Amino acid sequence: QVLLVESGGGLVQAGESLRLSCAASRSIFNIFTLAWYRQAPGKQREMVATITGTYSTNYADSVKGRFAISRDNAKNTVYLQMNSLKPEDTAVYYCAGKSLGAGNYAYWGQGTQVTVSS
């Protein structure tokens, strides 16, 4: 069992930056893929960014060039650097993890609210 705890959310103005962190309760070395998802009010949860154990990354088109995902296995933490934030980035952001070969994400955090005002 791995507990994931997000932090770093808040209220910012459009154009500003935030850095989200997600700390795991134990080593994430064997959690092959880590991801950030988000869910806006009235919308389905969507993938924002993923990073594998080999540090391969993938981003939603809507955040490419503005967001960057990274992981620090030594600190058991995954990050999401969000720049040039837009009001449409407003959502609850969740981190998630899955082991090598797993289809679904088995580990989820409780979420952190990001609100971007115009």
C-alpha positions in Angstrom: 0.0 0.0 0.0 1.3 3.4 -0.9 -0.2 6.7 0.3 0.1 9.7 -1.9 -0.3 13.2 -0.5 -0.5 16.3 -2.7 0.5 19.8 -1.7 1.1 23.2 -3.3 -2.3 24.1 -4.6 -3.8 27.5 -4.2 -5.3 30.6 -5.7 -3.2 32.4 -8.4 -3.8 34.9 -11.1 -3.7 34.0 -14.8 -0.1 34.0 -16.1 1.4 33.0 -12.7 3.0 29.7 -11.7 2.5 27.0 -9.1 4.5 23.9 -8.2 2.6 20.9 -7.0 4.2 18.1 -5.0 3.1 14.6 -4.3 4.9 12.8 -1.5 4.6 9.0 -1.2 4.6 7.1 2.0 7.3 4.7 0.8 9.8 4.3 -2.0 8.4 5.0 -5.4 11.3 3.3 -7.1 9.0 0.4 -8.1 6.1 2.6 -9.0 6.8 2.6 -12.6 4.5 5.3 -13.8 3.5 8.4 -11.9 0.9 10.8 -13.2 -1.0 14.0 -12.5 -4.7 14.1 -13.3 -7.2 16.9 -12.8 -11.0 17.3 -12.5 -12.8 20.5 -13.0 -16.4 21.0 -11.7 -18.8 19.2 -13.9 -16.1 17.6 -16.0 -14.5 14.2 -16.1 -11.1 13.5 -14.6 -8.4 14.0 -17.3 -4.8 13.1 -17.5 -2.5 16.1 -17.3 1.0 14.5 -17.4 2.7 11.1 -16.8 6.3 10.1 -16.1 7.7 6.6 -16.3 10.5 4.9 -14.4 12.8 5.7 -17.3 11.7 9.3 -17.1 9.7 9.3 -20.3 7.0 12.0 -20.1 3.7 12.6 -21.7 1.4 15.6 -21.6 -2.1 16.5 -22.4 -2.2 18.8 -25.4 -3.8 21.6 -23.3 -0.7 21.9 -21.1 2.2 21.1 -23.4 4.9 23.8 -23.2 3.5 25.1 -19.9 3.6 22.2 -17.5 6.5 20.0 -16.5 6.3 16.7 -14.6 9.4 15.4 -12.7 10.1 12.7 -10.1 12.7 12.4 -7.4 12.9 8.8 -6.4 15.3 9.6 -3.5 12.7 11.9 -2.0 9.7 9.7 -3.0 8.1 12.7 -4.6 6.7 13.6 -7.9 6.2 17.3 -9.0 4.2 19.3 -11.4 5.6 22.7 -12.4 2.7 24.7 -13.8 3.6 27.9 -15.7 1.5 30.5 -17.6 -1.6 29.3 -15.8 -5.0 29.9 -17.3 -8.5 30.1 -15.8 -9.3 26.8 -17.6 -6.6 25.1 -15.5 -8.8 25.5 -12.5 -9.4 22.0 -11.1 -8.6 19.6 -8.3 -5.3 18.0 -9.1 -4.6 14.4 -8.2 -1.4 12.4 -8.3 -1.5 8.7 -9.2 0.8 5.8 -9.5 0.9 2.3 -11.0 3.4 -0.5 -11.0 5.1 -1.9 -14.1 2.7 -3.9 -16.2 -0.4 -2.6 -14.4 -3.2 -1.4 -16.4 -5.0 0.9 -14.0 -3.6 3.4 -11.5 -3.7 1.7 -8.1 -2.6 4.6 -6.0 -4.3 8.0 -5.8 -3.8 11.0 -3.6 -6.7 13.0 -2.1 -6.3 16.0 -4.4 -5.3 19.6 -4.1 -7.3 22.6 -5.4 -5.8 24.9 -8.0 -7.8 28.0 -8.8 -6.7 30.5 -11.5 -8.4 33.8 -11.6 -8.6 35.9 -14.7 
